[in-house]
Amino acid sequence: MHRIALAAALAAFAATPALAALKPGDKAPDFTAQGYQAGKPITFSLAEARKKGPVVLYFFPAAETAGCNLEARLFAEATDAFKAQGATVIGVTAGNLDKLASFSADTEKCSGKFPVAADPSAKIAGLYDAKMSLRPDWSSRTSYVISPSGQIVHAYSDLKANDHVTETMGAVKAWRAKQPKK
């Protein structure tokens, strides 16, 4: 009986992402990464995306896994609402990189609405302290909102995919409300 409880506790810990180390106010590390949008190869530059407005950067463990498929679909469904706030969405993963092209185009996932970038060896995730604790070669499920100036506005880590869109949308709207009217 004790072995089962210990095994369950270890499994839960292994799946838990590290808490996001970058906090609101911290400088977001710029990066450029290869990826896909609607199945087509792209190069994503955080610095270029920030020129257009805030960026929602979400890390996910691996393409074509249940939670990541759900999260991608939720972000795809919210993409127009993010765009209405002037925000760009980008997903980044270190897992199942060979599946990213089809993942980006799949109508049950990203639907081609936003880019997903490959993070070989979880180098970008490392810059953002978004690696899984017991699987450091994979990204954790961590989302950031980054202002056009490159400042972290919001950070959220939770292995459950359901609340990342709500968390980041709320942060984008709160940031937008504080901006001077043009």
C-alpha positions as CSV (number, residue, x, y, z in Angstrom):
1,M,0.0,0.0,0.0
2,H,2.8,2.4,0.9
3,R,4.5,1.7,-2.4
4,I,1.4,2.7,-4.4
5,A,1.1,6.0,-2.4
6,L,4.8,6.7,-2.9
7,A,4.6,5.9,-6.6
8,A,1.6,8.2,-7.0
9,A,3.3,11.0,-5.2
10,L,6.4,10.7,-7.3
11,A,4.4,10.6,-10.5
12,A,2.5,13.8,-9.5
13,F,5.8,15.5,-8.6
14,A,7.4,14.4,-11.9
15,A,4.6,16.0,-13.9
16,T,4.6,19.2,-12.0
17,P,6.2,22.2,-13.7
18,A,8.6,24.3,-11.9
19,L,7.1,27.6,-10.8
20,A,7.9,30.4,-13.2
21,A,11.1,32.1,-12.0
22,L,10.6,35.2,-14.2
23,K,8.3,37.5,-12.3
24,P,6.4,40.6,-13.4
25,G,8.8,43.4,-13.9
26,D,11.7,41.1,-15.0
27,K,13.1,41.5,-18.5
28,A,12.0,38.8,-20.9
29,P,14.9,37.1,-22.8
30,D,14.6,37.7,-26.5
31,F,14.9,34.7,-28.8
32,T,14.4,33.6,-32.4
33,A,13.2,30.2,-33.1
34,Q,12.2,28.0,-36.1
35,G,8.6,26.8,-36.1
36,Y,5.4,26.4,-38.0
37,Q,2.1,28.2,-38.6
38,A,-0.6,26.4,-40.6
39,G,1.9,23.7,-41.4
40,K,4.3,26.2,-43.1
41,P,7.9,26.8,-41.8
42,I,8.4,30.2,-40.1
43,T,11.0,32.0,-38.1
44,F,9.6,33.6,-35.0
45,S,11.4,36.5,-33.4
46,L,10.1,37.7,-30.0
47,A,11.7,41.2,-30.6
48,E,9.8,41.6,-33.9
49,A,6.6,40.4,-32.4
50,R,6.9,42.8,-29.5
51,K,7.0,45.7,-32.0
52,K,3.3,45.0,-32.7
53,G,2.2,44.8,-29.1
54,P,2.2,42.5,-26.1
55,V,3.1,38.9,-26.6
56,V,1.5,35.8,-25.0
57,L,4.3,33.3,-24.8
58,Y,3.1,29.9,-23.7
59,F,5.3,26.9,-23.2
60,F,3.8,23.4,-23.5
61,P,5.3,20.0,-22.9
62,A,4.9,18.2,-26.2
63,A,2.8,18.4,-29.4
64,E,0.2,15.7,-29.9
65,T,-0.4,15.0,-26.2
66,A,-3.9,15.4,-24.6
67,G,-3.2,18.4,-22.4
68,C,-1.2,20.2,-25.1
69,N,-3.8,19.5,-27.8
70,L,-6.5,21.0,-25.5
71,E,-4.4,24.1,-24.7
72,A,-3.6,24.7,-28.3
73,R,-7.3,24.5,-29.2
74,L,-8.2,26.9,-26.4
75,F,-5.5,29.4,-27.6
76,A,-6.7,29.0,-31.2
77,E,-10.3,29.7,-30.2
78,A,-9.1,32.9,-28.3
79,T,-6.7,34.1,-31.0
80,D,-9.1,36.7,-32.4
81,A,-9.8,38.1,-28.9
82,F,-6.0,38.4,-28.3
83,K,-5.6,40.1,-31.7
84,A,-8.4,42.5,-30.7
85,Q,-6.2,43.5,-27.7
86,G,-3.2,43.9,-30.0
87,A,-1.5,40.8,-28.7
88,T,0.4,38.1,-30.5
89,V,0.3,34.4,-29.3
90,I,3.2,32.0,-29.7
91,G,3.5,28.5,-28.4
92,V,6.9,27.0,-27.7
93,T,7.8,23.3,-27.0
94,A,10.8,21.1,-26.6
95,G,8.7,17.9,-27.0
96,N,7.7,15.9,-30.1
97,L,9.3,18.4,-32.4
98,D,8.8,16.1,-35.4
99,K,5.1,16.6,-35.0
100,L,5.0,20.4,-34.9
101,A,4.2,21.0,-38.6
102,S,1.0,18.9,-38.5
103,F,0.2,20.1,-35.0
104,S,0.2,23.7,-36.2
105,A,-2.2,23.1,-39.0
106,D,-4.6,20.6,-37.3
107,T,-8.1,22.0,-37.0
108,E,-8.5,20.4,-33.6
109,K,-5.4,22.1,-32.3
110,C,-3.8,25.3,-33.5
111,S,-5.8,25.6,-36.6
112,G,-3.0,27.6,-38.2
113,K,-4.1,30.6,-36.1
114,F,-0.8,31.2,-34.3
115,P,2.8,30.0,-34.6
116,V,4.3,27.2,-32.6
117,A,8.1,27.2,-32.3
118,A,10.6,24.3,-31.7
119,D,12.9,24.5,-28.7
120,P,15.5,21.8,-29.2
121,S,17.2,20.8,-25.9
122,A,14.7,23.2,-24.1
123,K,17.2,26.1,-24.4
124,I,14.4,28.8,-24.6
125,A,12.5,27.1,-21.8
126,G,15.7,27.3,-19.8
127,L,15.9,31.0,-20.3
128,Y,12.4,31.3,-18.9
129,D,12.7,28.7,-16.2
130,A,10.0,26.7,-18.0
131,K,11.4,23.2,-17.9
132,M,9.6,20.2,-16.3
133,S,11.3,19.4,-13.1
134,L,11.9,15.7,-13.6
135,R,11.9,15.9,-17.4
136,P,14.1,18.9,-18.1
137,D,14.3,18.0,-21.8
138,W,10.6,19.1,-22.1
139,S,9.0,22.4,-21.5
140,S,6.7,22.9,-18.5
141,R,3.2,24.3,-19.0
142,T,4.1,28.0,-18.3
143,S,2.6,31.1,-19.8
144,Y,3.9,34.6,-19.9
145,V,2.6,38.0,-21.0
146,I,5.4,40.2,-22.3
147,S,4.9,43.9,-22.9
148,P,6.2,45.6,-26.1
149,S,9.1,47.0,-24.0
150,G,10.2,43.4,-23.1
151,Q,9.0,43.4,-19.5
152,I,7.2,40.4,-18.0
153,V,3.7,41.5,-17.2
154,H,2.3,38.2,-16.0
155,A,3.6,34.6,-15.4
156,Y,1.5,31.5,-14.8
157,S,2.5,27.9,-14.3
158,D,0.0,25.0,-14.0
159,L,0.2,21.6,-15.6
160,K,-3.6,21.8,-16.2
161,A,-4.2,23.4,-19.6
162,N,-7.6,24.9,-18.8
163,D,-6.8,28.2,-17.2
164,H,-3.8,29.5,-19.3
165,V,-6.0,31.4,-21.8
166,T,-8.1,33.0,-19.1
167,E,-5.0,33.9,-17.1
168,T,-3.1,35.5,-20.0
169,M,-6.2,37.2,-21.5
170,G,-6.9,38.8,-18.1
171,A,-3.3,40.0,-17.9
172,V,-3.3,41.4,-21.5
173,K,-6.6,43.3,-20.8
174,A,-5.2,44.6,-17.4
175,W,-2.0,45.7,-19.1
176,R,-4.0,47.3,-22.0
177,A,-6.2,49.2,-19.5
178,K,-3.1,50.8,-17.9
179,Q,-1.8,52.1,-21.3
180,P,-2.2,55.8,-22.1
181,K,-5.1,56.5,-24.5
182,K,-4.0,57.4,-28.0
